[in-house]
């Protein structure tokens, strides 16, 4: 499982969240306290206003009644001016008993839900009767009370905000000192920590002398986890090392098995190839002995059979040399320059042993004479083994056919030598074509193949600066060995 390098696209630090939380909670609590406090203050101011109005009713209304009775307009004005000195009263009116305006003092008022209207009836009391004279109207506003409350709220909120802000920053500084700076050390350590490290790296938080707390417990648990990871890595390395050793042993055994199989096949073919010239040598030696027993030596016949022995001996020598060369494959083998025709002649000497085992028809085709005379720079032994493995695979694939054929086509294209190994079989299924070069993959029956033939052939082709591929466009199985020409 893999994780992105930056898992958090919108990162916000704990300090930012804490500052926001403190400011938010403080603002909510402060607003609640202010609301309750000024709600009660507002009601107290309204009650105080009502008390002042009630006081007007007790002290001013009787004097206004006397002034109206006496028709003393000047005194009415003085009384109304006194009432207007109460800040919340914005307009006063005195009406007669018919509702007509006698006098009005104060400013204009508009339709406003905050205006409170109070009316007080004016009477003149006589010994035996009480006469209605008119009424006093007071128009009272709450604007002054509300404005006063607003100013107090603003001042209080401002002071509380500044105090909360400073307090929050002080809390953040304390929080940073005890928490976030230590968490930053842990984050930095974990970012740079390598889970596959082969050494034990411990977390050490740099802190002043202090009593153990939760961070010490966290540090201890992280280090304990790191110790477990270290132990698991050691165990994993040991397990992998053992598995690699077993795998190397298994590969070596498989490769040796493949080599032994190849050697066994080669020896079988070689014994067959050597048997023919040895028969000729034996027969010729016998004839020479018979000639020597005759009274008159037949020099011409002795010469003929001697030549047959020499030719057969040379044949055996060539076969043994080819086998010796093929068995010495090495990365340190020097390159040599040779013609394509000379190269293929040497290859045929080796391939005859392989082909003779399966009794197949072997066809060699050159594109033209120029191809034969082209020069290649090769490691001969490696190339011999490459072609030996390919021809052997082709022969085994078609050995059960009625007329099995293996062809070797050679052509030059764009400065490279193309050697095609073609068999008469039906070809490799499409779903297997990507797997055939994998080590230890084989389509043969269990115990009949190691799955290393094409892998070894491909590696040996690379030693010769070439490349071995499968021609997927051909119906019959066609491997192409691509080698550079020598310029």
WOPEBEL-V312562 format. One record per residue. N is the residue number from 1. D_LAST is the distance of its C-alpha to the last C-alpha in Angstrom with 1 decimal. Layout:
BEGIN
N;D_LAST
N;D_LAST
END
This chain:
BEGIN
1;51.8
2;50.6
3;52.7
4;52.2
5;51.8
6;54.9
7;57.3
8;60.2
9;59.7
10;63.3
11;64.1
12;67.6
13;68.6
14;71.6
15;73.3
16;73.1
17;74.4
18;77.2
19;78.2
20;78.3
21;80.3
22;82.8
23;83.4
24;83.7
25;86.1
26;88.1
27;88.4
28;89.6
29;92.1
30;93.3
31;93.7
32;95.7
33;98.0
34;98.5
35;99.3
36;101.9
37;103.3
38;103.7
39;104.9
40;107.8
41;108.3
42;108.3
43;111.0
44;112.9
45;112.9
46;114.1
47;116.9
48;117.8
49;118.0
50;120.2
51;122.5
52;122.9
53;123.7
54;126.2
55;127.7
56;128.1
57;130.0
58;132.4
59;133.1
60;132.3
61;133.4
62;137.1
63;137.2
64;135.5
65;138.2
66;140.9
67;139.3
68;139.1
69;142.7
70;143.8
71;141.6
72;140.0
73;136.8
74;136.0
75;136.1
76;133.8
77;131.2
78;131.5
79;131.0
80;128.0
81;126.3
82;126.8
83;125.2
84;122.2
85;121.6
86;120.2
87;116.4
88;115.6
89;118.5
90;117.4
91;120.4
92;124.1
93;126.6
94;130.3
95;131.8
96;135.5
97;137.0
98;136.0
99;132.4
100;132.5
101;130.6
102;132.8
103;130.2
104;126.4
105;124.4
106;120.7
107;117.5
108;116.2
109;114.5
110;112.1
111;111.5
112;109.9
113;109.7
114;110.0
115;113.5
116;116.4
117;119.8
118;123.0
119;126.6
120;129.8
121;133.2
122;135.9
123;139.5
124;142.9
125;145.1
126;148.9
127;151.7
128;151.8
129;148.6
130;145.0
131;143.8
132;140.1
133;139.1
134;135.3
135;132.0
136;129.4
137;125.7
138;123.0
139;119.3
140;117.0
141;113.2
142;110.7
143;108.2
144;109.3
145;109.0
146;105.5
147;104.3
148;105.6
149;103.7
150;100.5
151;100.6
152;101.3
153;98.4
154;96.0
155;97.0
156;97.0
157;93.5
158;92.1
159;93.4
160;92.3
161;88.8
162;88.3
163;89.8
164;87.6
165;84.4
166;85.2
167;86.0
168;82.8
169;80.7
170;82.7
171;82.0
172;78.3
173;78.2
174;79.9
175;77.6
176;74.5
177;75.7
178;76.5
179;74.0
180;71.2
181;69.8
182;69.6
183;68.0
184;65.4
185;64.5
186;64.2
187;62.0
188;59.7
189;59.5
190;58.7
191;56.0
192;54.1
193;54.8
194;52.0
195;53.1
196;50.2
197;51.1
198;51.5
199;54.3
200;57.8
201;58.4
202;62.0
203;63.6
204;66.1
205;68.2
206;69.4
207;73.1
208;76.2
209;78.7
210;80.2
211;81.8
212;79.5
213;79.0
214;76.8
215;73.7
216;74.0
217;74.2
218;71.1
219;69.2
220;70.3
221;69.2
222;65.8
223;65.2
224;66.4
225;64.0
226;61.1
227;62.2
228;62.0
229;58.5
230;57.4
231;58.9
232;57.2
233;53.8
234;54.3
235;55.3
236;52.3
237;49.9
238;51.6
239;51.4
240;47.7
241;46.9
242;48.8
243;47.1
244;43.6
245;44.5
246;45.8
247;42.7
248;40.4
249;42.6
250;42.5
251;38.7
252;38.4
253;40.9
254;39.1
255;35.8
256;37.5
257;39.3
258;36.0
259;34.6
260;37.8
261;37.9
262;34.3
263;35.3
264;38.6
265;36.9
266;34.4
267;37.3
268;39.3
269;36.6
270;35.9
271;39.7
272;39.7
273;36.8
274;38.3
275;41.8
276;41.0
277;39.8
278;42.5
279;45.1
280;43.8
281;44.1
282;47.6
283;48.7
284;47.4
285;49.0
286;52.3
287;52.2
288;51.6
289;54.6
290;56.7
291;55.8
292;56.8
293;60.2
294;60.9
295;63.1
296;60.7
297;57.1
298;54.7
299;51.8
300;49.7
301;50.2
302;49.5
303;46.3
304;45.2
305;45.8
306;44.2
307;41.0
308;41.2
309;41.6
310;38.6
311;36.4
312;37.8
313;37.3
314;33.7
315;33.4
316;35.0
317;32.9
318;29.6
319;31.1
320;32.2
321;28.9
322;27.1
323;29.8
324;29.6
325;25.8
326;26.3
327;29.1
328;27.2
329;25.1
330;24.6
331;22.7
332;22.5
333;20.6
334;17.7
335;14.1
336;13.1
337;10.2
338;11.8
339;12.0
340;13.4
341;16.6
342;17.1
343;16.6
344;19.1
345;21.5
346;21.8
347;22.3
348;25.0
349;26.9
350;27.3
351;28.0
352;30.7
353;32.9
354;32.6
355;33.1
356;36.1
357;38.0
358;38.2
359;38.6
360;36.2
361;34.3
362;30.6
363;28.5
364;24.9
365;23.3
366;20.0
367;19.5
368;18.8
369;17.7
370;14.2
371;13.8
372;15.1
373;12.7
374;9.4
375;7.6
376;8.3
377;9.1
378;12.8
379;16.3
380;17.9
381;21.4
382;20.9
383;19.1
384;21.9
385;24.5
386;23.0
387;23.1
388;26.4
389;28.0
390;27.0
391;28.2
392;31.3
393;32.1
394;31.7
395;33.9
396;36.5
397;36.6
398;37.5
399;39.4
400;42.7
401;41.9
402;43.5
403;40.3
404;37.5
405;33.9
406;30.5
407;27.5
408;23.8
409;21.9
410;18.1
411;16.3
412;13.0
413;13.8
414;12.1
415;8.6
416;10.3
417;12.1
418;15.9
419;18.3
420;21.8
421;24.8
422;27.9
423;31.5
424;34.6
425;36.4
426;37.8
427;35.2
428;35.5
429;38.3
430;37.4
431;39.3
432;37.4
433;33.8
434;33.7
435;35.1
436;33.2
437;30.5
438;33.4
439;34.2
440;37.2
441;37.5
442;38.2
443;39.8
444;41.1
445;44.6
446;45.9
447;44.9
448;42.4
449;39.3
450;38.2
451;36.0
452;33.2
453;31.0
454;28.9
455;29.0
456;27.6
457;25.0
458;23.8
459;23.7
460;21.8
461;19.2
462;18.9
463;18.5
464;15.2
465;14.2
466;15.2
467;18.4
468;21.3
469;23.5
470;26.5
471;26.5
472;29.9
473;30.2
474;30.4
475;33.9
476;32.8
477;31.1
478;27.4
479;25.0
480;21.3
481;18.7
482;15.6
483;12.4
484;9.0
485;6.2
486;3.8
487;0.0
END
